[in-house]
Amino acid sequence: MAIPDYQALMLPFLRALEGGPMHFRALSELMADEFRLSAEERTQLLPSGRGVTVIRSRTGWAKTYLSQDLP
């Protein structure tokens, strides 16, 4: 399975928070579990060379867009 984009992470992200706040690292791992990512997909890094995994980055973008105020 391909690593989902941040839009696909939004609903599972919100569902994960129904039980209360979670550490961001735990949320990223939960998203990887939710989409059944392989070990290789879980460790795939962004091409920027900053050592950030793709799933962590996309989870962060989902969080960012969900926390923005609507116009």
C-alpha positions as CSV (number, residue, x, y, z in Angstrom):
1,M,0.0,0.0,0.0
2,A,1.2,3.5,-0.7
3,I,1.7,6.0,2.1
4,P,-1.5,8.0,2.2
5,D,-1.6,11.7,1.6
6,Y,-2.4,14.1,4.5
7,Q,-6.0,14.4,3.4
8,A,-6.6,10.7,3.8
9,L,-5.1,10.9,7.3
10,M,-7.5,13.6,8.5
11,L,-10.5,11.4,9.6
12,P,-8.4,8.6,11.2
13,F,-6.4,11.4,13.0
14,L,-9.6,12.9,14.4
15,R,-10.9,9.4,15.4
16,A,-7.6,8.7,17.2
17,L,-8.1,11.9,19.3
18,E,-11.6,10.9,20.4
19,G,-10.1,9.2,23.5
20,G,-8.2,12.3,24.5
21,P,-4.9,13.9,23.7
22,M,-1.9,11.8,22.4
23,H,1.7,12.5,21.8
24,F,2.5,13.3,18.2
25,R,4.9,10.4,17.8
26,A,2.1,8.0,19.0
27,L,-0.3,9.5,16.5
28,S,2.2,9.0,13.7
29,E,2.6,5.4,14.7
30,L,-1.1,4.9,15.0
31,M,-1.6,6.3,11.4
32,A,1.0,3.9,10.1
33,D,-0.8,1.0,11.9
34,E,-4.2,2.3,10.6
35,F,-3.0,2.1,7.0
36,R,-1.0,-1.1,7.5
37,L,2.2,0.4,6.3
38,S,5.2,-1.9,5.7
39,A,8.4,-1.5,7.7
40,E,10.0,0.0,4.6
41,E,7.1,2.6,4.2
42,R,7.3,3.5,7.9
43,T,11.0,4.3,7.6
44,Q,10.9,6.1,4.2
45,L,12.4,9.5,4.6
46,L,11.5,12.8,2.9
47,P,13.9,13.7,0.1
48,S,14.8,16.9,2.0
49,G,17.5,15.0,4.0
50,R,16.3,16.2,7.3
51,G,15.6,12.8,8.7
52,V,11.8,13.1,8.9
53,T,9.7,10.1,7.8
54,V,7.0,10.6,5.2
55,I,4.3,9.3,7.5
56,R,5.3,11.7,10.3
57,S,5.4,14.6,7.9
58,R,2.0,13.8,6.4
59,T,0.5,13.3,9.9
60,G,1.9,16.8,10.8
61,W,0.3,18.3,7.7
62,A,-3.1,16.7,8.6
63,K,-2.7,18.2,12.1
64,T,-1.9,21.6,10.7
65,Y,-4.8,21.8,8.3
66,L,-7.3,20.4,10.9
67,S,-6.2,23.0,13.5
68,Q,-6.6,26.1,11.1
69,D,-9.4,28.5,11.6
70,L,-12.0,28.5,8.9
71,P,-12.8,31.8,7.2
